[in-house]
Amino acid sequence: MSGLAIAMKEQGAHVTGSDKGFYPPVSTALKKAGIAFYPGWHQNKMIESGIPDLVVVGNVASSENPEWQYVQKHNLSYTSYPGLIQKYFVKKNSIVCAGTYGKTTSTALLTWILVQAGWNPSYMFGGIYADVEHCVETHCNLSLQPSARITNSDWSIVEGDEYKTARWDNRPKFAHYSPTHVLLTSVVWDHADVYPTPETYEKAYEKLAKSVPKSGVLVACEDDPNVANIVTLSHCHIVRYGQSIKADYMYHDVRETKNGVEFSITMKQCNNVAIAIKSPMLGQFSATNITGCFALAHQIGIPEEKIVQAIKNFPGVKRRLECRLRGEIDIYDDIAHSPTKAQAVLKSLKALYSGLVIAIFEPNTGNREHMAIVGYDHTFKSADMVIIPHLTKVKKNPFGPQPMEGEELAAAIAKTHTNVQYIDNDEQVIQTILQTAKPGDTVIFLGSHGFRGMIETAINRVRKVNST
């Protein structure tokens, strides 16, 4: 939502906003853009600058939300987050990056590639580039905004989120984006609060695959069995990528270090020519995401050498295996809020570190549903210690099953892991990290919430210990 706010302000609109709370990097980006925002929901603040011409309503707006009530009472014009994107961002050539995981980084990387190639796309993704100064150093020929921009180009790139559109519209967000090109990274059951079964989850992606016109292109990860099955329902041109020998773009010879990943991509359509790739992003899964982006960019006509150079210069996205502290003890931050995402991130870290991997984990709302418990089996096998902190308060259905709290989640993980702790006190979480971590170890915070400043506190405490 913050990216949309900045993009609309750039178009000349006066923009204000509210939310439960604001934290870096979002709060930092909004302040830099000169956008007024406030915590909580207050009718008087919403109309302080005049009656809004348009109110963009997020999923957090419950029926009791006073600002939402004001909108309805006074018949103000309103739309959803995807509705705004549909009206202002989506262009004639509409690229949608979708999947359970990898979609934010893939959208950001594809945007970066097209920008570097001079295509000047409109774009939106749910993150912020990791290093704005890096954008300047690489002489990017478009002043990149944190995560969204509207241009006059015929091309757009949008992150296709599968979560519901709004409280009045249960369709996935990507149902609004009219894709001519789709990059489908993965389909692994998630968001149990919206999709109660794997079948209902997969059905949403089946509709997406069928929505691409015959003249369009669907770039699909061949290594994901659900993706491989779903894309057969599409009537458009299918391009496959992955490690499989069936892939049109096959990546191989992956070399991982703490400074990034290197590998090769063999292109079947180009007489099996192999292209060398080097990226500062971390993890085996980064090779998968990069290959998908390479394939789509190559399919729409961007020269190979421009794609390779853009990948090499790509700064990454904040909170995607982002190293926040490098030293005797390294500290990482990742938005991995589901078992599948956490497992992939931890596997990559375990391959890079010989010491302990200490994970602090908080799931999203859907993965606190009891039906999601089975997904936690063996998820944290690459972590030597798992800490469940006090979990953020979420909306509860008074007539249905209640979401798992910290103790119950820890017990679910402990069924297949021998070192899991539920620590209700934030300061005690920090103390446990400091008492456990030794030189050569790494700490990773996994979850979509802000951890109430614990990451920054841990960084400062570790720095203090190192300095003494």
GUMARKE-592440 format. One record per atom (N, C-alpha, C, O): y, x, z. Coordinates in steps of 0.05 Angstrom, whole numbers, plus 5000, padded with zeros to 4 digits. Each point is the difference from the previous one (the first is absolute). Layout:
REM residues N
YXZ...
END
This chain:
REM residues 468
497650175000502449835000502550175000502049934987498050305027502350185001500650114972502450034993495650034991500450104973501449794983501850074985497449685018501349794985502949975008501849954984498750075042502749985010501850214987502249944991496850315008501650224989500449964970502250044990495749874996500249954971502049784994501650034981498449765035501949784995502950085006501849924987498550255033502750105007501050174977502449994993495850174995500850174977500949834977501650094983497449665015500849824979502649855006500949844984500250215039502649895007499949775020502149895007495650045003499849795020500850105028499750235006501349595010500550065028497449925015499149774999499750425015497349965011500050065030501150205009497749625007499550045028497149935005498749884983500350205040497249945006499350005029501450125017496349754989499149995028497050045000498649954980500450155043497150035004499550035030501850015016495650004991499350035028501150265011501050005023499050214961501050265008500450184976498949944979502550285024500550184978499450295009501050085021497550074963499250275007500250184976499949904977500550365028499950194977497249984987498049965014501850084960502150084981501749774989502050044986497149715020501449774989502849975010501949974984498550065042502749975011501850224990502449944995496650305001501650224989501049934972502350054993495849854990500749944972502149784999501850004983497949795034501949785000502850095008502049924988498150255033502650105009501350174978502449974995496150194992501150174979501149834977501950084987496849695008500949834978502349825008501249864984499550145042502349845009499349715004501849834997495750115009499249725004499949935029498950145017502449644990500149915028497449855007499149834985499750245037497549875009500149985031501450145013496949684997499949965029497249915008498649874985500550215039497449925010500149715011502049915010495849954987499949735009501149814978500850094979499149655027500849804981502249825012499549865019502950164970502349875011501649854978501050124981499249625022501349844979502950094996501050014978500450045044502850084998500450264985501950034985496350165019500250254986499349974970501150144983497049685011499249964973502349904983500250064976501649785036502249884984502750135007502149904993497850335020502450145009501950074977502449985002496450104975501650074977500349774980501050044978498249725030500149774983497349884996498050135006501849634983497549884994498650154978501150034978496450065026498650164979499549834975499449775001501050364976499349884974496949994997499049824986499650375026497150014998498950135025501050205010496949675002498750125023497150074991498549844990500850415014497350104994498449995026500650145019497349694981498549945024497450155001498449974981501250195039497550165003497949845014500549795011497150334989497749875013500349985030498649845013503250324999500449995029501549755009500149945023501049914958501649775007498249765006499249854983500250125043498449775009501649754999502550004996496249775009501449745000502149985022501949854998497850325023501949995022502350204996501850015016498150154963502150204995502749864996500349844982501750225035502649864999501450034973501449824991498450414996501350044974498649834979501449884983496050115017498549834981500749715005500249854981500050075044500749725006502849944989500549784991501350415011502849964990499949964970501449834989497050344997499849994971499149724991501149884982496950015032498949744993502049775007500449824984500850205039501849795009502449974982500949784995500150454995502450004983499450024970501850054984495649935009499250014972501150244985500949984978498950255035500850254987498050084979497649955003503350184976498250104980498450235011501150195013496249804984498350225011497850064980499349844982499550405022497750084984498350195017500850075022496950004968498350195013500550284990501450044980497450155033500150284991499050034972501450124983496249775010499150024972501849834981500250084976500949715034501749834983502550164990500849974977500350195041502350164993499250214980501550054980496250085024499050204981499549874973500850124979498049655021499449864974502649954985500050034975502149895038502549934986501650244991501149994978499050225038501850224994498750264991501350164986496249895021498850264995498050004976500050194984498449605014497950004980501149984971501749834994497450354989501150024973497849944979497749935007503150094968498249934978497450165001497849894996502350375010497750165005499750045030501450165012496749694999499849995029497550145010497749904996502750335017497750155012499749915029501950015015495749914992499449925028497850185011497850024988502750115034498050185013498949845023501449935019496050024981498749835020497550145011498950184987500249725036497650115012500250005030502249995011495550035002500050005029501550245011501549985020498050244968501550255008500850164976498849974978503250195025501050174978502249884984501250144983499449605021502049874982502850105005501650024980499250035045502850095004500450284988502050044986496350145020500350274989499850004970501550144987496749705002499749984971502549894987500950104979500349695033502549894989502250205001501550034981498750115042502150205003499750234980501950094987495650005009499550224981500549914971501250154985497949615008500549914973503049974994500950064979500549845041502949994998501250274995501750044982497450155034501050284997499450114972501750134988495949825002499250104973501849874979501150154982499349595019501749874980502950085002501450034979499550015045502850095004500350284988502050054985496250135021500250274990499850014969501150174987497449635002499849994971502349864987500149984975501949925041502349884989499849714993501649904984496449965027499549724993501749815016500349764993500950335029501949845016499049735008501349804995496350185018498949745006501349875025501150135017498749604984500549875025497550045017497850034989502449985037497650055017500349905028502249965010495650005003499849925028497350095011498049944988502150205034497550065015500650005030502350045008495649915007500349975029500050255016498450045018503450154975500250255014502650144993501749884987498650375022502450164994499150284992498250115013503049994967499350284992500350185023501949985016496250214986499850175024502350205003500750075022500550024956501950215001502249954979499750074977502549805032502149934981501350254989500850014976499450205040501250254991498450114977501050134981496449835020498250104979500749864974499850134978501049625023500749864975502450144987500150014975501750095041502350144989499250274988500950084979497450065036499250274992498549994973500150194985498449605010498449984975501749894977498949944979503750025026501949914979499049744987500149964976499149865041499249734990502349874985502250005010497249904966502249904983500749715007501449874984497850035039500949745010500250025030498250105013504149824997500450015029498149805014500549765001497250345009498049835012500949885026501050145018498749604985500549865025497350025016498050074989502249875037497650045016497549874990497850134999502349624992497549874992500349784979498149874993504450084998500449784981502550044984502050105011498049824964502450014984499749814976497849964990504449935002500149824976501650144978502250105005496649924971501350134978500049824976499049775001502150334977500149854975497650064981499949904978498250255032497750084984498149754995500149815016498250214964498049794995497550055016498149854998501950355019497650075016500649965030502150055010495849855004500149975029497450095012497849974987502350145037497650085015500249885028501950055014496249794993500149865025497450035015497849994989502450065037497650005017498949725003501549825009496050134985498849745001498549955025497650055001503749855019498849955026498349744999500849814988496850205024498349775000500549805023498849795000502950295019500549835022501649754991501250004978498749795038501249744991503050034995501450165013499649684969502850014991501949925022501950145005497749635008501849905020498649785016497749934994503649975027498749805016499549744984498349855008503250114971499749764983498450064975499649824983499450435013498650074976497850205007500650245005496949684994497850175008498950184978498150155004503149834972499250174978500650305007502050055014496450134975500750295004502750064987500749874980500750335030502650074989499850074970501749934985496150215008499850094972499749764980500150054976499449715034499849774982502649934986500149854981502150275028502749944990501050204979502249964990496350255004501250234986499350024970500850194987497849625002499549984971499350274988501450094982496450045027499550274990499150024971498449834990502750364996498950084974498250245002498350064983502150095040498450245006499349995030501749955016495750094990499250005028498550265006498350094985502450045038498450225011498649895024501349935020496150054979498449895022498450235014498250114988502649955036499050245014497449955016498350175001501549595011497849965019499949705008502149875000495650045007499749725011498050015022497649994995503450035030498350005024501149805019502350015007496149805001500949775017502050085021499550195016502849684985502150055019501549745005499549804987502350215033501749775007498349755005500249794987498150245033498249775007501549765009498849785000503750255008501649765008500849834977500649775003499350344973500749864975497549954983499749784988498550415012497549984984497650015019499150225007499949555001497950005021497350124992498450065017501249984957497450114990500650214978502149984988496150215008500350184977500349864974501550094982497149695014500149854975502849894995500950014977500449885043502749904996502050224993501949964985497750275027501750234995499650094971502050054985495549985006499550094973500949804979500950084978499149665029500949794982502950044992500849954977500850145042502950054994500350224979501749974982496750235019500150224980498849924973500950094979497249735023498949904974502149854985500250024975501449825039502249854987502150204988501149954979499450275036501850204990499050124974501550034980496050055019498850124977500149814976500550084977499049665028500049814978502949944990500349914977501750155039502749934993501350204980502049944988496850295009501050204981499549914972497749944993504450044990499649904972498250194984499650235007499349664971498350154983501350264989498750204996503949795001501450234990500650205022501150224994498249725030500650175023497850215005498150034985502350125037498250215008499449985030501849965016495650064991499250005028498650275005497950064989503450115028498950265007498649975027501349935020496150124980498449935023498450245011499050174984500749855043498450215012497049944997499049815013499750344971497249964994498250065025497849905001503250265017498450085024499749775020498350015018503549794980499949775019498349784988500749894979496950055032498249804988501349734997499449864980502250055039501349744998502050004976500249804986501350425011501950024978498549994974500849864981497050295017498450024975499049724992499949944976499449905044499049734994502349814992499849844981502450185033502349814996501250044972500649804987499750455004501450044975498549904976501149964978496349995025498449894978500949724993499449904978502149975040500949734995502649994984500849794991500550455006502550014985499549994970498050094990504049814996499849994971501750214986500150014975501250175040501750204989498550264997497650025005503850194986498950264997499550135027501850015017495750084988499350115026499850314997498750104982502750045036499950295002498950075028501149915020496950264981498750075025500650285008500250184984500249865043500450275010498450055025499149815013500550444995498550065024498350254996500550164982497649885036498250234998497549944983498550184993501149575001497649914985500250114971502150024988495550055002499950104972500649784980500550054977499549705033500749774983503149974996500949854983500650305033502949975000501350114975499150204990502949665000501650104978501750245008500650174984500349825041501450235012498550085025500149875021498450354977498250095021501250245015500750204987499649785039501150235015497750155013497949885007502450384995497850175011501150275010502450064996495950095016500750275011502449985019502050154997497849675023502249965019500150225020497950075012504450054992500450215021502249915019502349964992497050005033501949905020500950235019498450165008504249844997501150185021502149855015500649774994500550365027502149875016502749984984501849875009498350264968502450004984499849814976501949974985495849905012499749814978497350004987498050095012501849804965497449964986500350104971502049954987495950175003499850094972497449904988497950005014502149914961497649914987500549994970502150074990495949834995500249974971499449724992498449865013502850044966499549744989499050044971501450124984496249785010498950014973500449734987499349795011502050214965500749764986498049954977499950154981498549645022497949944980501249954973498950084980503449775019501149924974501350244985500649984977499750245037501350244988497950224998500650245006497049694984497950204996499350165025499550244999500649625024499350125026501750245007499150195013503549804979501850215008500549985030500449785011499650455004500450015028502950085007500950204989500449655028502850055008500050095029498949875017502450364989500250105027502249865015502249974990497249945034501949845017500550155026498150095013504449924995500750125026502049815014502049934988497550005037501749825015500350085029498150115012504349855000500350065028498849795019500050045024499049744964498849795017497350105011498750164988500549735035497650085013497749804996500549774995497050335006497749825001498649964973501349994979496149975023498349944977501049744987500049974976500849835041500849744989502650034984500549834982501150385023502450044983499250074972501449934981496450225015499050064973499349744985500649984976498349835038499349754988502549854991500249914978501850075041502549864993501550134977501049874983499150405018501450144979498749964973501449964980496050045019498649964975500549724988500449984976499749825041500749734991502849994988500449874980501550265034502750004990500250164974501449924981497250305017500050164975498949834978501250004978496749855027498749844979501949794990500349964975501149895043501849794991502450114985500849904979500450325032502350124987499250104972501649984981496150145017499150104974499549774980500650034977498449755033499449774983502549874989500049904977502250115037502549884990501650194983502149934990496950325008501350184981501650235011501550134985498349935040501550235012498450254994497650015006503650204983498650254994498750135024501049985022496750144974498450125021501650205017499950005024501650174962501450215014502249895019500550115021500749664971502049885018498749875024501150015022496549884974498649885022499250215020500449975025498550254965499150225018502350125016499750055024502649994963502350115014501149815021500750085022499349664972500949805019498249995025501049985022496450044973498150005022500450245018499949985025500650254963500450245015502549995018500050115022502049744969502549985015500249765018502049975014496049854985500149755015500150065030498250145010503849765005500350075028498149845019499850075023498949734966498349835017501649785013502449974995496349875022501249775013499850035030497950095010504249855005499950015029497749835011499449784989499450325032497949865014497549974983498449825005501250364976497550014985498950295004500750184984497749855036499050275009502350195000499950224990502349705023502450165002499850195024499649915023500750354971499950205022502750005013502050094988498249825037502549995015500550255016502350065006495650095000500450255014497850204992497649935001503250304990498250224993500350225021502250105003495749985010500150215020497250065011498049974985501950115040497450055012498449745001497650004997503849785008498949734999501549844979502549985002496249924978501349844979499949705006498149915012504149954981500149725005500649854974501850074985496549735009500349844976500649715006499449915022501749964958500649715003499049874974500650094978498049695025499049854977499949705006499449925022501349924958500149715003497349875000499849764999498050405001497349894998499449815023499450095023500849654971499749805021497549844998499649795013498550304970497549864997497750205003500550244997497149685009497750195003499650174975499550245003500649644974499550144975502150224996499350234993503349715011502150194996499850235021500350234993499249695032499850205021497750204994500250245004497549654987497750174994500650204979499250245002502249684977500750194978501850225009499750234993502449705023501950195010498750205018500450244998497949665021498750185019498050184986499750235008499049684972498150174985501550234987499050235000503349724989501650214988500950215020499950244995501149665028500950195021497750175011500350245005497349644998497750155010499250224981499050215009501549744965499350214980502050235002499350224991503149735019502150215001500150155026501050225001498049665021500350125027497350055013498249844999501550405012497650075014500149915030497949985013504549974997500349925027499749705004499049864982501850045041499749715006501949844983502350084995496849684997501849804988500249775020498149865006504450105004500549795020501549774986502250044989496749725011501249774986501049795019498649925019503950004977501249775015500249784979501450034980497349745026499749804979500949725010499349925022502349954960500749725005499749854974501350064980496949745019499549854975502249794994501649935017498449974958501749784993498849745011497950005012503549784985499249745011497249924991498449925016501150104958497449914989497750155012497849895003502550375003497950165011499849995030498550165012502949654999499649935029498549745002499549905022499849984955498349765001497150085007499150224993499549615021497350065009498150034977498050165002502549704976498350034977500150284987498350074983503850085024500450274989498550215016500050244992498849695030498750205018497950174986499950245004498549634979497950154987501150234983498650204995503849784996501250214983500750255015500650214988499249795039500750235016497550185004500350225011497449704982497650165004500250264984500350004976499650225039500150284989502650074986500150214986501949625016502650064987501250265010501350144984498549925041501450235012498250245004500550165018497449874966498150225003501350274995499050205010503249814975501450254995502050075022501350214998499149625022501850055022498450095024497949885006503150325009498650095024500849835024498549985019503849914980501049825021501649774987501550054982498049715028501649774991501449875023498749935021503950034977501649875020501149744989501349994979498249795035501249744994502349955019499549985024503050024967502249955018500449705005498549844990503650105026500849725003500649894973501750114985497149675007500449884974502449824998500649865019500850164959502449834995499349715002497949914990503849935022499649725003500149874972501950054985496249785009500049864974499949705004499449905022501349954957500049715002497149915004498150104988501649705030497349905006499849704993502049855002495750084988499549724995498949875025497850065009503749765003499149895026497549834998498749945020500549994955497649834997497650154988497949894996502550374999497850164988499350245017501150045022497150134968499250245014502450195004501750024982498450115040502250185006499450284989497750085000504450074991499550274990499050195021500549965024498150244968499150205019502450155013501950064987497849995038501950185014498850275002497850054991503750145021499250285000497250065011498550154988500949735035497550065013497649914982498050144998502349634991497849894983499750174974497850054992504450034997499950174976498750275006498350094985502450035038498850255008497049975004498450174992500749605019497249955004498549974974497850094997503549784983498849974974499650274986497950054989504050135013499850264988498050175015498550164988501349815039498250165016497149944995498250155009501249634977497249954993498850224982497650055001504150084983499050214983501650265003499950184983501649855039501550245006499950065029500249825017499450444990499550075028502550075016499950035025502449994962502450085014502449824992501750084984498449685028502149814994501349925027498649945019504050064981501549925025502049794993501450014979498949795038502249814999502050085021499350015024503150064968502150095019502449824996501450004980499149835040502049794998502950115003501949864992498450385019502650115006500750224980498550184996503949794991500850194979500250285011499250194986502049855037500350275011497350125006499750244996498449605012497350115005498650084974498550195000502249674978498950084974501050284993498450174992504249885012501250264994498750225018499350214991500449725035498850195018497250074992499250245002499249564990497250054992499950184975498350184998503549784983500250174977500650295008498650194991503449855026500850275008497850145016499650244998498949615018497950115016497550074984498550185007501249684971497550044983500450204977498350174996503949804990500450164976500550305007501650065018497150114967500250295003500850124973499849864979501150395020500750124974497749984980497750055006503049864970498049964979499249714997498649924981502249915038499449714999502249854985502150114995497349644998501949834987500049725012497949915008504549974992500349735011501049824977501850084985497049695012500749814979500649725011498349895014504050004981500749735007499549824976501050054979497349755025499149824979500849725006499149885020502549994963500849735005502649934987501750174995498849574999502449914986502349965019502349984990497350015036502249965019501350275006499050214992503249795023501650245005499150175024501250215004496849705010498950155024502250045021499850185017502349664982502149995021501150285007500550065023499750114957501250275004498050215010500850225006496749714997498050195010499750244982499550225009500749744964499750224982502250215005499450245002503149674999502250185005499750145027500650245002498649605018499650125027497950225000500350215011497549734975497850204999500950254985499350225009502249754970501050234985501850175018499750255001502149625013501950155017498550145023500750235007497349645005498550125022498450244990499950215014498849764963498450224990501850244993499350235005503049714983501950224994500950145025500250255001500349605020500850125026497850185011500650215010496949694988497850175010499750254984499650225011500749764962499850234983502250215005499550244999502949665008502350185004499850155026501250215004497249685015499750145026497550175000499450135021
END
